[in-house]
Amino acid sequence: MVAERAPAGLVEPALESLTSGGKRLRPLLLVLSARMGEPKREHLLRAATAIEVLHTATLIHDDIVDRAESRRGVPTTAAGYGREIATATGDYLFAEAFSELAGIGDPRLVRAFAEASVGLAAGELEQYRANGATVEVEAYLQHIRKKTAGLFQAACVAGATLGGLSLVQIDTLASYGQALGIAFQMSDDIMDLVGKPGLMGKGIGTDLVEGTVTLPVIFALREGEAATIRRVLADPNPSPELIEAGIEAVLATDAVAKTEAWARGEIDTALEDLGLLPDCPEREFLESVASEVVGRDV
């Protein structure tokens, strides 16, 4: 097991981070994409493990940068063990993800994961630099393509590659994965404003508090009480009252409805992509996954 191979002092935080819950959506996408062809079971298990371990590593590093205290209702690795141990744990899990891939022996998978990892790093840096600043829609889209959609795309590409699908089918699933990832992030942006904190794993308005400009915030700044929203974004330690006022200012506009409409458009694109693939149970499952992304109850 990945966590049990960790160096002394990292076994417990690695194990906790890998078993703390989550949707396991990325390995699911990988497995479904692969099973549209004929993958080797051992390779499939390694690749599915690798993408979930890589995703977990990114969450640990995100929480360090964001100074987050909790995720999924439990203390983050940084909050529980300190930033130094959390950094080492995230680094270890990144290494283990690529170790699993190396065991498969297919450089195409390593390339797909490496490109996604580079995108994740670049996206995180762009978000950090843009905190509290004015962000245009295209810059936001560029950011989430790297930070969120890239790993969805890599899951589909890796799975399709393992399944021995054609280049056209791999490209089709890559397009599906990117559209799904974009819609998923937009849905998360909405839930940050209207979700249920006990189930989300973070408090309502976390993005606003951290100065992160999401799509509904971009829309709201154009048509709502921009001054109030900007005060929350600019304040390093906003009061609960200011946070609530900022959320109310966003919700007073049609920003959430616009964001949801955009996300649904991405889902339509994803479903169109799947329509180009042969009809099979795996394709139907991928269609169901896409249909559940927008408006999911959390």
C-alpha positions as CSV (number, residue, x, y, z in Angstrom):
1,M,0.0,0.0,0.0
2,V,1.2,3.5,-0.9
3,A,0.9,4.9,2.6
4,E,2.6,2.0,4.3
5,R,5.7,2.5,2.1
6,A,6.1,6.0,3.3
7,P,9.2,7.1,5.2
8,A,9.1,7.1,9.0
9,G,7.0,10.0,10.2
10,L,4.9,10.2,7.0
11,V,3.0,6.9,7.2
12,E,0.2,8.3,9.4
13,P,-0.4,11.6,7.5
14,A,-0.2,9.8,4.2
15,L,-2.7,7.2,5.3
16,E,-5.1,9.7,6.7
17,S,-5.0,11.9,3.6
18,L,-5.6,8.9,1.3
19,T,-8.6,7.5,3.4
20,S,-10.3,10.8,4.3
21,G,-13.1,10.4,1.8
22,G,-13.8,12.0,-1.6
23,K,-15.6,11.1,-4.7
24,R,-12.8,9.0,-6.3
25,L,-14.0,10.6,-9.6
26,R,-10.7,10.7,-11.4
27,P,-9.9,7.0,-11.0
28,L,-13.5,6.2,-12.0
29,L,-13.1,8.2,-15.2
30,L,-9.8,6.4,-15.9
31,V,-11.3,2.9,-15.3
32,L,-14.4,3.6,-17.4
33,S,-12.3,5.0,-20.3
34,A,-10.0,2.0,-20.2
35,R,-12.9,-0.5,-20.1
36,M,-14.1,0.8,-23.4
37,G,-11.2,-1.2,-24.7
38,E,-9.2,-4.2,-23.3
39,P,-6.9,-3.0,-20.5
40,K,-4.6,-5.3,-18.5
41,R,-6.1,-5.5,-14.9
42,E,-2.7,-4.9,-13.2
43,H,-2.0,-1.8,-15.3
44,L,-5.5,-0.5,-14.7
45,L,-5.2,-0.8,-10.9
46,R,-1.8,0.9,-10.9
47,A,-3.0,3.8,-13.1
48,A,-6.2,4.3,-11.1
49,T,-4.1,4.3,-7.9
50,A,-1.6,6.8,-9.4
51,I,-4.2,9.4,-10.4
52,E,-6.0,9.3,-7.0
53,V,-2.6,9.6,-5.1
54,L,-1.6,12.5,-7.4
55,H,-4.9,14.2,-6.8
56,T,-4.5,13.7,-3.0
57,A,-1.0,15.3,-3.2
58,T,-2.4,18.3,-4.9
59,L,-5.1,18.8,-2.2
60,I,-2.4,18.7,0.5
61,H,-0.4,21.3,-1.3
62,D,-3.5,23.4,-2.0
63,D,-4.4,23.4,1.7
64,I,-0.8,24.5,2.6
65,V,-1.0,27.4,0.2
66,D,-4.5,28.4,1.3
67,R,-3.7,27.8,5.0
68,A,-6.9,25.8,5.2
69,E,-7.8,24.3,8.6
70,S,-10.2,21.6,7.5
71,R,-11.2,19.6,4.4
72,R,-14.2,17.2,4.3
73,G,-14.9,18.0,7.9
74,V,-11.6,16.9,9.3
75,P,-8.3,18.8,10.0
76,T,-6.1,19.2,6.9
77,T,-2.7,17.5,6.9
78,A,-1.1,20.9,7.5
79,A,-3.4,21.7,10.4
80,G,-2.9,18.3,12.0
81,Y,0.8,17.8,11.5
82,G,2.2,21.1,10.6
83,R,3.2,22.7,7.3
84,E,6.6,20.9,7.1
85,I,5.2,17.4,7.5
86,A,2.3,18.3,5.1
87,T,4.8,19.5,2.5
88,A,6.8,16.3,2.8
89,T,3.7,14.2,2.6
90,G,2.5,15.9,-0.5
91,D,5.9,15.5,-2.1
92,Y,6.0,11.8,-1.2
93,L,2.6,11.2,-2.7
94,F,3.6,12.9,-5.9
95,A,6.6,10.6,-6.1
96,E,4.5,7.5,-5.4
97,A,2.1,8.4,-8.1
98,F,4.8,8.4,-10.7
99,S,6.3,5.3,-9.2
100,E,3.0,3.5,-9.9
101,L,3.1,4.7,-13.4
102,A,6.7,3.6,-13.9
103,G,5.5,0.1,-13.0
104,I,3.3,0.1,-16.0
105,G,6.1,0.9,-18.4
106,D,4.2,3.1,-20.8
107,P,5.8,6.5,-21.4
108,R,2.5,7.8,-22.8
109,L,0.9,7.6,-19.4
110,V,3.9,9.3,-17.7
111,R,3.7,12.1,-20.3
112,A,-0.1,12.6,-19.7
113,F,0.4,12.8,-15.9
114,A,3.4,15.0,-16.2
115,E,1.6,17.5,-18.4
116,A,-1.3,17.5,-15.9
117,S,1.1,18.1,-13.0
118,V,2.8,21.0,-14.8
119,G,-0.6,22.5,-15.4
120,L,-1.6,22.0,-11.8
121,A,1.5,23.9,-10.6
122,A,1.0,26.7,-13.1
123,G,-2.7,27.0,-12.3
124,E,-2.1,27.2,-8.5
125,L,0.5,29.9,-9.1
126,E,-1.8,31.9,-11.3
127,Q,-4.6,31.7,-8.7
128,Y,-2.2,32.8,-5.9
129,R,-1.0,35.8,-7.9
130,A,-4.6,36.8,-8.8
131,N,-6.0,36.7,-5.3
132,G,-8.0,39.8,-4.7
133,A,-7.3,41.1,-8.1
134,T,-9.7,41.7,-11.0
135,V,-9.9,38.6,-13.2
136,E,-11.4,38.3,-16.6
137,V,-13.4,35.3,-17.7
138,E,-10.8,34.1,-20.1
139,A,-8.1,34.2,-17.4
140,Y,-10.4,32.3,-15.1
141,L,-11.0,29.7,-17.8
142,Q,-7.3,29.3,-18.5
143,H,-6.7,28.8,-14.8
144,I,-9.3,26.1,-14.3
145,R,-8.3,24.2,-17.4
146,K,-4.9,23.8,-15.8
147,K,-5.8,23.4,-12.2
148,T,-8.9,21.2,-12.4
149,A,-9.7,20.1,-15.9
150,G,-6.2,18.9,-16.7
151,L,-6.4,16.0,-14.2
152,F,-9.8,15.0,-15.5
153,Q,-8.4,15.0,-19.0
154,A,-5.3,13.0,-18.0
155,A,-7.6,10.4,-16.4
156,C,-9.5,9.8,-19.6
157,V,-6.4,9.9,-21.8
158,A,-4.6,7.4,-19.5
159,G,-7.5,5.1,-19.4
160,A,-8.1,5.2,-23.1
161,T,-4.4,4.5,-23.7
162,L,-4.5,1.5,-21.4
163,G,-7.6,0.2,-23.2
164,G,-5.8,0.4,-26.6
165,L,-8.3,2.8,-28.1
166,S,-7.6,4.6,-31.3
167,L,-6.1,8.1,-31.4
168,V,-9.4,9.5,-32.5
169,Q,-11.1,7.9,-29.5
170,I,-8.4,9.0,-27.1
171,D,-8.8,12.6,-28.4
172,T,-12.5,12.4,-28.0
173,L,-12.3,11.2,-24.4
174,A,-9.7,13.9,-23.7
175,S,-12.2,16.5,-24.9
176,Y,-14.9,15.0,-22.7
177,G,-12.6,15.0,-19.7
178,Q,-11.7,18.7,-20.1
179,A,-15.3,19.8,-20.5
180,L,-16.3,17.7,-17.5
181,G,-13.5,19.2,-15.4
182,I,-14.4,22.8,-16.3
183,A,-18.1,22.1,-15.4
184,F,-17.0,20.4,-12.2
185,Q,-15.0,23.5,-11.1
186,M,-17.8,25.9,-12.0
187,S,-20.2,23.8,-9.9
188,D,-17.7,23.9,-7.0
189,D,-17.6,27.7,-7.4
190,I,-21.4,27.8,-7.1
191,M,-21.4,25.5,-4.0
192,D,-18.9,27.7,-2.3
193,L,-21.7,30.3,-2.2
194,V,-24.8,28.2,-1.7
195,G,-23.6,24.7,-0.5
196,K,-23.8,23.0,2.8
197,P,-20.6,23.4,4.8
198,G,-20.9,20.2,6.7
199,L,-20.9,18.1,3.5
200,M,-18.6,20.3,1.4
201,G,-15.6,19.9,3.6
202,K,-15.1,23.7,3.8
203,G,-17.0,26.7,5.0
204,I,-19.3,28.7,2.8
205,G,-17.6,31.6,1.1
206,T,-14.1,30.1,1.5
207,D,-13.1,31.3,-2.0
208,L,-14.2,34.9,-1.2
209,V,-12.3,34.8,2.1
210,E,-9.2,33.5,0.4
211,G,-9.4,36.3,-2.3
212,T,-10.1,33.8,-5.0
213,V,-12.1,35.3,-7.9
214,T,-14.4,32.6,-9.3
215,L,-16.8,32.8,-12.2
216,P,-19.9,33.8,-10.2
217,V,-17.8,36.5,-8.5
218,I,-16.6,37.8,-11.8
219,F,-20.2,38.1,-13.0
220,A,-21.4,39.7,-9.7
221,L,-18.6,42.3,-9.9
222,R,-20.0,43.4,-13.2
223,E,-23.6,43.9,-12.0
224,G,-23.9,43.9,-8.3
225,E,-22.6,45.6,-5.1
226,A,-19.0,45.5,-6.4
227,A,-17.6,47.6,-3.5
228,T,-18.8,45.1,-0.9
229,I,-17.5,42.1,-2.8
230,R,-14.1,43.8,-3.3
231,R,-13.9,44.6,0.4
232,V,-14.1,40.9,1.2
233,L,-11.6,39.9,-1.4
234,A,-9.1,42.5,-0.3
235,D,-9.4,41.9,3.5
236,P,-6.9,39.4,4.8
237,N,-9.1,38.6,7.8
238,P,-12.7,39.6,7.0
239,S,-15.3,39.5,9.7
240,P,-18.2,36.9,9.6
241,E,-20.5,39.9,9.0
242,L,-18.4,41.1,6.0
243,I,-18.2,37.6,4.6
244,E,-22.0,37.2,4.8
245,A,-22.5,40.6,3.2
246,G,-20.2,39.6,0.3
247,I,-22.0,36.4,-0.3
248,E,-25.4,38.2,-0.2
249,A,-24.0,40.7,-2.7
250,V,-23.1,37.9,-5.1
251,L,-26.4,36.1,-4.6
252,A,-28.4,39.3,-5.2
253,T,-27.3,39.1,-8.8
254,D,-27.9,36.4,-11.4
255,A,-24.3,35.4,-11.2
256,V,-25.0,31.9,-9.9
257,A,-27.6,31.3,-12.7
258,K,-25.1,32.5,-15.3
259,T,-22.4,30.2,-14.0
260,E,-24.7,27.2,-13.9
261,A,-25.8,27.9,-17.4
262,W,-22.2,28.0,-18.6
263,A,-21.4,24.8,-16.7
264,R,-24.4,23.1,-18.3
265,G,-23.0,24.2,-21.7
266,E,-19.8,22.4,-20.9
267,I,-21.7,19.3,-20.0
268,D,-23.5,19.5,-23.3
269,T,-20.1,19.6,-25.0
270,A,-19.0,16.6,-23.0
271,L,-22.1,14.6,-23.9
272,E,-21.6,15.5,-27.6
273,D,-18.1,14.2,-27.4
274,L,-19.3,10.9,-25.9
275,G,-21.8,10.6,-28.7
276,L,-18.9,10.0,-31.1
277,L,-17.9,6.8,-29.3
278,P,-19.4,3.3,-29.7
279,D,-22.5,2.7,-27.6
280,C,-21.5,0.5,-24.6
281,P,-22.2,0.4,-20.8
282,E,-19.0,2.4,-20.1
283,R,-20.1,5.2,-22.3
284,E,-23.5,5.3,-20.6
285,F,-21.8,5.4,-17.3
286,L,-19.7,8.4,-18.4
287,E,-22.8,10.1,-19.6
288,S,-24.4,9.6,-16.2
289,V,-21.3,11.0,-14.5
290,A,-21.5,14.1,-16.7
291,S,-25.2,14.6,-16.0
292,E,-24.7,14.6,-12.3
293,V,-22.0,17.2,-12.1
294,V,-24.1,20.4,-12.4
295,G,-26.6,21.0,-9.6
296,R,-25.3,18.2,-7.4
297,D,-26.6,18.4,-3.9
298,V,-23.7,18.9,-1.4
